[in-house]
Amino acid sequence: MTSIDLNSDLGEGFGRWELGDDEALLGIVTSANVACGYHAGDASTMRRTTASAAARGVAIGAQVSYRDLPGFGRRFLDVDPLTLADEVVHQIVALDGLARVGGGEVGYVKPHGALHHAVVDHEAQAGAVVAAVRDVDPGLAVLGLPGSRLLRLAEAAGLRSVTEAFADRAYTPEGMLVPRNRRGAVLHDADQIAARCVALVVGEPVSDVNGDRLLLRAESICVHGDTPGAVLIARKVRAALQAAGVELRAFTVGGTR
């Protein structure tokens, strides 16, 4: 049976402000990328989200980012690689500590927002993220775009690299994400998104932003928690995959510690 992991960016509230329906999505996805306080999230949100994920058997990942609360981590920052590595370590360790209080643990790391885009081809910043993961726990997996510097360096460092595709984002002909500031970058038709996810998992091409055929391969699919209608989209994606005989399961359940 073909299998796939379904992940979502969660815990992205801050204080009294909430973003998305984390509880509903935790009942749908198999992995939760939890914000670690640098672009969103605070200690209570991190603890609550990881505890809920652990109780539901959902794998927990550290969604690391630039230190950029005002910009939600979506602005590139020219951070010194040593500083960036330390900040990524800080985020992973903080989330893991809070997760363990609730019976869970961090099993993988995924960059968020502008950092996610930067480590596709920014050698120094990709290396900083990899160094941080390796220093915290070489048993942690790294989730990223296929062909990215991040995953290449992770493999070279002996880390497990996991490829990811996005359910609700448009792709360029080169297989990269269309920038959010471009029209059509985010998809909204739940049925269309679900059908595209099934095609991706069974090895069929999908349409790129120009309408041409694009073959994507991934071990995990992300459904964004802040996309309008996110819960409906996630439910339709899960239902369509299961109807196609695809098993939904996390690619990892924990580190080696």
NORRASUL-V304525 format. One record per pair of residues at least 24 apart in sequence whose ideal C-beta (glycine too) atoms are under 7 Angstrom apart, sorted by the first residue. I is the first residue (numbers start at 0). J is the second residue. D is the distance in whole Angstrom. If there is no record, write none. Layout:
i	j	d
I	J	D
I	J	D
//
This chain:
i	j	d
0	244	6
0	246	5
1	200	6
1	201	7
1	244	7
1	245	5
1	246	7
2	245	7
2	246	4
2	248	5
3	200	5
3	219	7
3	220	6
3	240	6
3	245	6
3	247	7
4	29	5
4	30	5
4	218	6
4	219	4
4	248	7
4	249	5
4	250	4
5	29	5
5	220	6
5	222	7
5	236	7
5	237	6
5	247	6
6	30	4
6	31	7
6	32	6
6	219	5
6	221	5
7	31	6
7	32	7
7	221	7
7	222	5
7	223	7
7	224	5
7	233	7
8	32	5
8	62	6
8	111	7
8	223	6
8	224	5
9	33	6
9	48	6
9	224	5
10	34	5
10	40	5
10	44	5
10	45	6
10	48	4
11	39	4
11	40	6
11	224	7
11	225	7
12	39	7
12	44	5
13	39	6
13	40	7
13	41	6
13	44	7
14	41	6
18	225	5
19	224	4
19	225	5
19	229	6
20	230	5
21	48	6
21	224	7
22	51	7
23	230	5
24	224	5
24	229	7
24	230	6
24	233	6
25	51	5
25	52	6
25	55	5
25	57	6
26	55	7
27	233	4
27	234	6
27	237	5
28	57	6
28	233	7
29	57	6
29	58	6
29	247	5
29	248	6
29	249	4
30	57	6
30	58	4
30	60	6
30	219	7
30	249	5
31	57	5
31	59	6
31	60	7
32	60	5
32	62	4
32	109	5
33	59	6
33	60	7
33	61	7
33	62	6
33	94	6
34	62	5
35	61	5
35	62	6
35	63	6
35	90	4
35	93	6
35	94	5
36	90	7
36	93	6
37	64	5
37	65	7
37	66	5
37	67	7
37	72	7
37	86	7
37	90	6
38	64	4
38	65	7
38	67	6
38	68	6
38	71	5
38	72	3
38	111	6
38	112	6
39	71	6
42	97	7
45	94	6
45	97	5
46	97	4
46	100	6
46	101	6
49	94	7
49	97	6
49	98	4
49	101	5
49	103	5
50	101	3
52	103	6
53	98	7
53	101	5
53	102	5
53	103	3
58	106	5
58	249	4
58	251	6
58	252	5
59	98	5
59	103	5
59	104	7
59	105	5
59	106	6
60	105	7
60	106	6
60	107	4
60	108	6
60	109	5
60	142	6
61	90	6
61	91	5
61	94	5
61	105	5
61	108	5
62	109	5
62	111	5
63	87	5
63	90	5
63	91	7
63	108	6
63	110	6
63	111	7
63	114	7
64	110	7
64	111	4
64	112	6
64	114	5
65	113	6
65	114	5
71	112	7
72	111	5
72	112	4
72	113	6
72	114	7
73	112	4
73	113	5
74	113	6
75	113	5
75	117	6
80	123	5
80	124	6
80	126	6
80	127	4
83	124	6
83	127	4
84	127	4
84	130	5
84	131	4
87	127	7
87	128	6
87	131	4
88	131	5
88	134	6
88	135	6
91	131	7
91	135	5
92	135	6
104	253	5
104	254	6
105	139	7
105	254	6
106	139	7
106	140	7
106	251	4
106	252	6
106	253	5
106	254	6
107	139	6
107	140	4
107	141	7
107	142	5
107	161	7
107	251	5
108	132	5
108	139	6
108	141	6
108	142	7
109	142	4
110	143	7
110	149	7
118	143	7
118	147	6
118	148	6
118	149	4
119	144	6
119	147	4
119	148	6
119	175	7
120	148	6
121	148	7
122	148	6
125	149	4
125	152	5
126	152	6
129	153	5
129	156	5
129	158	7
132	158	6
133	158	6
136	254	4
136	255	6
136	256	6
138	254	4
138	255	3
139	254	5
140	250	7
140	251	5
142	219	6
145	174	7
145	216	6
145	217	7
161	218	5
161	219	6
161	250	5
162	216	7
162	217	5
162	218	5
163	217	5
163	219	5
163	221	6
164	199	6
164	215	5
164	217	4
164	220	5
165	221	5
166	192	5
166	196	5
166	220	5
166	221	6
166	222	5
166	232	7
166	236	6
167	192	6
167	222	6
167	223	6
167	226	5
167	232	6
169	208	5
170	207	5
170	208	6
170	213	6
171	207	6
171	208	6
172	207	5
172	209	6
172	211	6
172	213	7
174	213	6
174	215	7
177	208	5
183	208	6
185	226	6
187	227	7
187	228	7
189	228	6
189	231	5
189	232	5
189	235	5
190	235	6
192	232	6
192	236	6
193	235	4
193	236	5
193	239	4
194	239	7
196	220	6
196	236	5
196	239	7
196	240	6
197	239	5
197	240	6
197	243	5
200	240	6
200	245	5
201	243	7
218	250	5
219	250	6
//
